[in-house]
Amino acid sequence: MDESGAAVSAVWRIEAPRLVAGLTRLVGGDLGLAEDLAQDALVAALEQWPADGVPRNPGAWLMTVAKRRAVDLIRRDRNYARKLELIGRELESDAAPGPESALDEPDIEDDLLRLVFTACHPVLAAPARVALTLKLLGGLTTPEIARAYLVPEATIAQRIVRAKRTLAEKQIPFEVPQGAELAGRLASVLEVIYLIFNEGYAATTGEDWTRPALCDDAVRLARVLSGLMPKEPEVFGLTALLEIQSSRLTSRTSADGGVVLLGEQDRGRWNQMFIRRGFAALAIAENLTAAENRPRGPYTLQAAIAASHARALTPEETDWPTIARLYDALAAQVPTPVVALNRAVAVAMADGPEAGLTLVDALVAADALPGYHLLPAVRADLLTRLGRHTEAHAELARAAELATNAAERALLEQRAAESLRAADE
């Protein structure tokens, strides 16, 4: 890619969400049409910028071109003209030549927030919400999303097409929900960003254990959302969590791509700037929560757990009793088996492996996490600490069979071999 093409790509990644958001409002909530118009503007940029240079305000240039395309469409197509009569008049005036200020309109941030809630609408299945969010808000192309999730490009394309069709068929309004509906819808938005980050932090499949680019996209989306919703504590809680977790990304893998667990990581490699950002966002979340006199939410609690790890200069300095208490609070709000398993780990570190094993065995007895490789992996770790190496070997062998990520499977197989040798000694 030449220098001008790279400039267009960089501008597009930054401006695409705001461009599509503003256009969606202008064309009456027709998300598909808005995206088509934005793509037309991108094509025009690829044609003109190499010759003319990148404009002073590239985002506004793209918006102006897209609006003019919309006016042309309305003039040519009578159906669109009838459907968008009032909007067409607004576009006619907005698309007139003038200073490059099209993306400086005061309501553009409101449009972006509307786009967030539309792309993450719970009427869509989680994979569709993730794909559409990365496309519209992350500025990723369909091939980029497919590569990130290691699925065929056609699969991602179908998810995006079906998602837009569903939004149109269900007549989902292009708006930010109000009142009681806001909390439920916001939970869906936060979940989508959280899912994107988690896939980057610990990839479900493939050879690589981490995919930092996905983590970067999720952190960027969280930062944008915290700017758009400055009074929502859980938005800042999620932002804090992702910032702090991102600080450990480079230390989670070895030079050859192997998995490096938390207790073995070089904490000197943790990114202190991300940690400081995370602490700042966590302070805002906790202050907002305290001002409303309500308990900390799930993301704020998880951020507090991550902050406890970040404060420890060595593994031995980790305040496990505090982390265990935070998991108690989290389990009360989110009583899922995965949270219960994480709580068991914290209890084991605070009160000893026997206490943790009792909690893990309760999950096994309840068949709470069938097929989840981390359950036997955690159980194996506790058995190893108790000197029960033969049992630990069996659990690690089972965890390796269940693991779908190659790097993680390799680590589990290595640990299984070590347990077998320990059992033979």
N, C-alpha and C positions, 0 to 999 in steps of 0.2 A: 504494500500500500504506500502511495507517495505521500508527501507531506500534507498536501491539501486534502487528500482523502482521509488521512489520519485526523486532521482538524475537524472535518465534517463528522467523523465517527465520534470524536470526543464531545463535540457540541451536542450531537444527537443524544448521547447517553445522558447528558445533563438536562437538556431542554425538552426531550420527548414527553415526559410525564406532564409538565405544565402545558405544553402545546396541545396534547390530546385532551387534557382536562378543560382548557378554555374552549376548544372547538366542540367538545361534547355538549357544553352548555349552549353554545351558539347554534347548534343544529338540533336543538330540542331533545337532547339525551340520546341521540342515535350514535352509540359507541362505535359501531362498525364504520359508519360514514366518517366520523371524526378521525378514526385511525387511517382510513383511506386518504383523507385530505392531508393528514400529517405526512404520510408516505410520499404523496405527490410533492410536498414541499421539500422533503429530503432529496428526492430525485432532482428537483430543480437546483438544490444546493450543490449536488454532485456535478451537475452540468456547468453551473456558473462560477462557483467559487474558485476552481482551479485557474480560470482566466481572469476573474475580477478581484480575487482576494477575499478573505473572510471579512464580512461586514463588521462594523464597529459593535453592533448589538445583534449577534447572530440569532439569538432566540426570537427577537422581535421580527427579524427578517423572515424567519420561517413562518411565524404566525401570520404576517401580512400576506405572504405568498399563499398560504393555506386558505385564508379568507377569500382571496381573489379566486382561487379554484372553486370555492363554495359558491361564490356569486355566479361564476361561469356555469356551474352545474345547474343552479336554480334557473338561470336564463334559458338553458337548453332543454331542461326536463320539466314539462308542465306538471307532472305528478309531484315532483319536489317543490315546484313553485307554489302549488296549492297547499301542500303539507307544511311548508315553511314560509308562508307568506309574510308573517310578521318578522320572523327571524331574518328572512331575506332582506328586508329593509334595513335591519340593524347591520347585517353584513355589508350591504351596499355602502353604508356610511363609514363603517369601521375599516373597510378595505381600501378606502380612498388614500392616495399617496400622502405621506406625511412623515413626521419624524419617527425614528425607530423606537417606538415606545409601546408596542402592542403587548408585550409581556410585562409591562409595568402597571397594568390596571390594578386597582386596589382589590378587586374581587378574585384575582387569579389564584390566590392562596385558598380561598373558599372553594374554587373550582377543583383545585388539587385534592382538597379534603374530600369533596364529593366523589372524586375518582377513586380514592382509597377505599371508601365505603362501598362503592359499586363493584370494584374488582374483587373485594373480599366478602361479597354478600353470601350469607350462609345458604342461600338457595342453591349455590354451586357446591359440588363435591370438593373435598379438600385438595386433591391433585389439580383440579381445574382452577381453583382459587389461586394456588401457588403459581401455576403456569401463566395465568392472566396477569397476576400482580407483577411477576418478573418481566413480562412483555411490556405492560403499560407503565409501570412505575419504576421498574429497574432499568428500562431502556434496552433490555437484552433482545437479541434476535431469536427466532425459533431454533435455528441450529445451535446457538449458544446454550439455550435452556436444555435442549436435548443432550448436548455433551455433558452438561453439569449433572444431569440426572441419569446419564448412561442409558437412555431409552431412545428408540428410533425417532427421527425427526418427524415422521408422519404422525406418531402418537401425540407429540406435543402440539403439532398443528391442529389435530382433531380436537384435542382438549380445549384449545383456544377458540376454535370456531364454534364448538358446541357451547362453550361458556357464554360467548357473545349472543348466540342464538337463544339460549335459555334466558338471559337477561332481557332480551327483546320480547320473547314470548310471554314471560311472566310480567312484563311491563314494569320492571324495577325502576323506580324513579331515581333520577340523578340528583341525589340530595343527601345531606347529612341527617340521620335520624335524630329525633328530639325526645326529650323526656325519658320515660322508662325504657323505650326501645333502644336508646343509645348504648346502655350498658351491655346488652346482649350482642348488639352489632359490633361494638368496640372489641368485645372478647374475640370475635371472629377475625377482626383485623390483626389483633395482637398474635393470635394463634398462627396466622399465615406467616407473619414475619418470623416468629419463633421456629416454625417448621423449616423455613428456608435456611435459617442459621444452623439448626441442628443437622441438616443434611450436609452442610459444609463442615461442621465441627467434627462429626463422626459419620462418615459416608456409609450408607446402608449397604451398597454393593460396590464392586470394582476393585482395582488394585490399590488405589490410594486411600489412606485412612481419612485424610482431610481434603477439603476443596475450599481453599481460602477465598476464592473469588465469590462463592456463594455467601460466605460469612461477611465479606465486605459489602455485598448488596444488602444483606439483612440489616447490618449496622447502619448503612446509609438510609434505608427506609425508616428505621427506628428514629434516627436523628430528625428526619423530615417530619415524621409524625409528632415528635415532641415539640417541634417548632409550631406545628399547626394546632396542637391541643395542649397548651401550656398549663392547664389547670387539672389535667388527668394524672393522678399519681401513678397508676399502673403503666401508663405510657413511659414515664421516666423510669419506673422499675424495670421494664423490659429493656430500655435503652442502657441502663446501668448494667444489667445482667450481660447483655451482648458485648458491651465495651470491655468488661472485666474478663469474660471468657475469651474474647479475641486476643487479649494480651498474652495468652499462653499458646497461641496457635503455632508459632515457630518452634516451640520447645516440645510439641506433642509428637514429633516424628524425628527419627535419627537421620543421619546423612544418607543412609541407604533406603529411607522410606519406612523404616520399621516403627512400630508403635512404642511411644515412651509414656508410661503411666505417670500420674500426678506425683506420686512420692519419689519418682526417679528423675523428675525434670530438673534442668538447670534453671533455677529461679532467677539467676542473673540475666537470663535471656527474655524474661517476661517484659513486655512492653510497658514501661512506666507511664508513658503518656496516655495509653488506653486505660490504665488503672486509675489515673487521676481523673480522667473524664468519667469513668464509671462511678468513682466515689462522689463526684460532683452531682451526677444524675441521681444517685441513690439518696443523697442528702435532700435533693428537691422532692423526690418521691416521699420520703419519710416526713418532711415538713408539711407537704400537702395533706398527707394522711392524718398527721397530728392535728392540723387545722380543722379537719372535718370530723375529728374525734371518732375515727373508725380504725379497725385493725388493718395491718399491712396486708396488701393483696398478694396473690401467689407469685407474681413476677418480682415484686419488691422483696418478698421473703427469699426467693432464689438468688436475687442480687445480693442480699445480706449474707447468704451462705458463701457466694463467690467472693465477696469482700473479705470474709473471715480467712479464706484461703490466701487471698492476695496479701493480707497483712502479715502472714507468717513468713519470715525470712528463710526458715528451714522447715521441713516436714514436722520435726519434733515440736516446733513452736505453735503448731496449729491448735486453735482453741476448740477441740472436739466437743466438750460439753455444751458450749454455746451453739455449735452447729447442730448438735442433736436436738436442742430445744427449738431451734428454728425449723428443723424438720418435723418436730411435733406439731408446730403451728401450721406448717404447710400441709401435713397429712390431714389435719382437721378440716382444711378448706378444700383440698384436692385429694380425696381418699382413694387414690388409684394404686394398683399393685406396684407400678414403677416407683412412685413416691415412697411407698412402704419399703421397697427394696433399698432405695437410697438411704432411708431412715435407718434401716438395719445396719448398714455400713457405718453410719455415724455413731450409732449406739455401740457397735463393736469396738470402735476406736476410743470411745469415751469410757465404756464400762467393761470392756473385755470381749474376746471372741465368743465365749459361751453365750453371753447376752445377745449378741448379734445373731448367732446361729439359731437360737430359739425363735427369733422373729422370722428368719429365712425359712426355717422348717415349717413354720405356720403357713407361709405362702406356698410351699411345696405341697403340703397336705391339702390345701384348698384348691390346688391346680390353678393358681391365680395367673401364672404367666407361662402357659404352655408354648413351647417353641422359642422362648426368649433366651438367647444364649447367655446373657449376663446373669441370669439367676443361678445356673450351675457354676458360672465363673466366680461369682461372689461366694457361693457356698464353698467352693474349692479353696478360696483364699482363707476363709475362716477355719476350715479343716486343717489346712497347712499350718496355720498359727497354733493349732492345738496338737500338732504332731501326728495327725491322722492322715499320713501321706498316701496310703493305698486308696482310701476313699476320695481323697483330693484328686488323685490321678483319674479315677473314673469320672468325676465331675468335669474335669478339664477336657477329657476326651469328648465328652458329650457336648460341652460348650463349643469346642472346635468344630464338631459336626454341624452344629446349628448356626454358626457364624456365616454370614453371607459376604463379608468384606475380607478380601484376601490378606491384607496386612494384619488385621485383627486375628484371623484364623491362624496365621503363622505364629503370632505371639502365644496364642493358647496352646498350639501344638508344642511349642518350645517349653512352655511351663508344664505341660503334661509329661514330657520326657524327663524334666527335672524332678517332678514328683515321683515318677517311677524309679528313678535312681535313688532318691531319698528313701523310698519304701524298701528298697533292696539292701540298704546299708544296715 
